Amino acid sequence: MDWEKKDKEIQKKIDWISATIRDTKFQLHQEHKELEKLLKEQEEHRAKKN
């Protein structure tokens, strides 16, 4: 396998991993926002009990 072909294969893997990380980061950000919303809702709900 020549150097250029190997380099392209490596770059393709790097690009795929980077895209996966970006997608995961976005998903985690969305889930974190939802979690904070629910925690605030829970706190308000529990405050009403007292």
KOLMARLO-573937 format. One line per 5 residues: number of its first residue (from 1); their letters; for each residue x, y, z of N, C-alpha, C. Coordinates in steps of 0.02 Angstrom, whole numbers, plus 32768, in hexadecimal, padded with zeros to 4 digits. Layout:
% residues N
NUM = a = X,Y,Z,X,Y,Z,X,Y,Z ~ ...
//
This chain:
% residues 50
1 = mdwek = 802B,7FC5,8000,8000,8000,8000,802D,803E,8000 ~ 801F,806A,7FD1,804A,80A5,7FCE,8037,80D8,8004 ~ 8063,8107,8010,805C,8137,8045,801D,8160,803E ~ 800E,8177,8002,7FD5,81A2,7FF6,7F93,817E,8005 ~ 7F8D,813F,7FF0,7F50,8118,7FFD,7F47,810E,8048
6 = kdkei = 7F7D,80FC,806B,7F7A,80F2,80B3,7F67,8133,80D6 ~ 7F83,816B,80BF,7F73,81AC,80DC,7F29,81BC,80D5 ~ 7F0D,81AE,809A,7EC6,81BB,808E,7E9A,818F,80BB ~ 7EAD,8151,80C4,7E88,8123,80F0,7E88,813D,8138 ~ 7EC2,8152,814F,7EC8,816D,8193,7E9D,81AB,819A
11 = qkkid = 7EA1,81D8,8169,7E79,8216,816C,7E2F,8208,816C ~ 7E1A,81D5,8146,7DD3,81C2,8144,7DBC,81AB,8189 ~ 7DE6,8183,81AC,7DD5,816C,81EF,7DD2,81A7,8220 ~ 7E02,81D5,821A,7E03,8210,8245,7DC4,8239,823B ~ 7DB0,8243,81FC,7D73,826A,81ED,7D35,8249,820A
16 = wisat = 7D31,8207,8204,7CF7,81E2,821E,7CF3,81E8,8269 ~ 7D2C,81DF,828B,7D2D,81E4,82D4,7D1B,822B,82EA ~ 7D35,825D,82C8,7D26,82A2,82D8,7CDC,82B1,82D1 ~ 7CBE,8299,829C,7C76,82A3,8291,7C4D,8280,82C7 ~ 7C61,8244,82DA,7C3F,821F,830F,7C43,8245,8351
21 = irdtk = 7C7D,8260,8360,7C86,8286,839E,7C5A,82C5,839D ~ 7C57,82E8,8364,7C2D,8324,835F,7BE4,8312,836B ~ 7BCD,82DC,834C,7B87,82C6,8355,7B79,82B4,839D ~ 7BA7,8290,83BC,7B9F,827C,8402,7B9E,82B9,842F ~ 7BCB,82E8,8421,7BCF,8325,8449,7B8D,834C,8445
26 = fqlhq = 7B71,8351,8409,7B31,8374,8400,7AFA,8350,8427 ~ 7AF7,830E,8421,7AC5,82E6,8444,7ACB,82EE,848F ~ 7B08,82EC,84A9,7B12,82F3,84F1,7AFE,8339,8508 ~ 7B0B,836B,84DF,7AF7,83B0,84F0,7AAC,83B4,84F6 ~ 7A88,8397,84C6,7A3F,8397,84C9,7A25,8372,8507
31 = ehkel = 7A42,8339,8516,7A2D,8312,8550,7A3D,8337,8590 ~ 7A75,835B,8592,7A87,8381,85CD,7A55,83B9,85D9 ~ 7A3F,83DB,85A4,7A0C,840F,85AA,79CB,83F2,85C6 ~ 79B8,83B8,85AD,797B,8397,85C4,7982,8383,860E ~ 79BC,836A,8621,79C9,8357,8666,79C3,8393,8694
36 = ekllk = 79E1,83CB,8681,79DD,8407,86AB,7995,841F,86B2 ~ 796F,841B,867C,7928,842F,867D,7902,8402,86AF ~ 790E,83C1,86AB,78EB,8393,86D8,7900,839B,8720 ~ 7940,83A9,872C,7957,83B4,8771,7937,83F3,878E ~ 7931,8427,8766,7910,8464,877C,78C7,8457,878B
41 = eqeeh = 78A7,8431,8760,7860,8420,8769,7858,83F7,87AA ~ 7884,83C8,87B6,7881,839F,87F2,788B,83CA,8830 ~ 78BA,83F8,882D,78C7,8425,8865,7889,844F,8875 ~ 786A,846A,8842,782E,8492,884B,77F5,8467,8868 ~ 77EE,842C,884F,77BA,83FE,8866,77C4,83ED,88B0
46 = rakkn = 7801,83DE,88C2,780F,83CD,8908,7807,8409,8936 ~ 7815,8445,891D,780D,8481,8945,77C4,848D,8957 ~ 7797,847A,8929,774F,8481,8936,7738,8454,896F ~ 7759,841B,8976,7746,83EA,89AA,7754,8407,89EF ~ 7789,842E,89F5,779C,8449,8A37,7779,8487,8A44
//
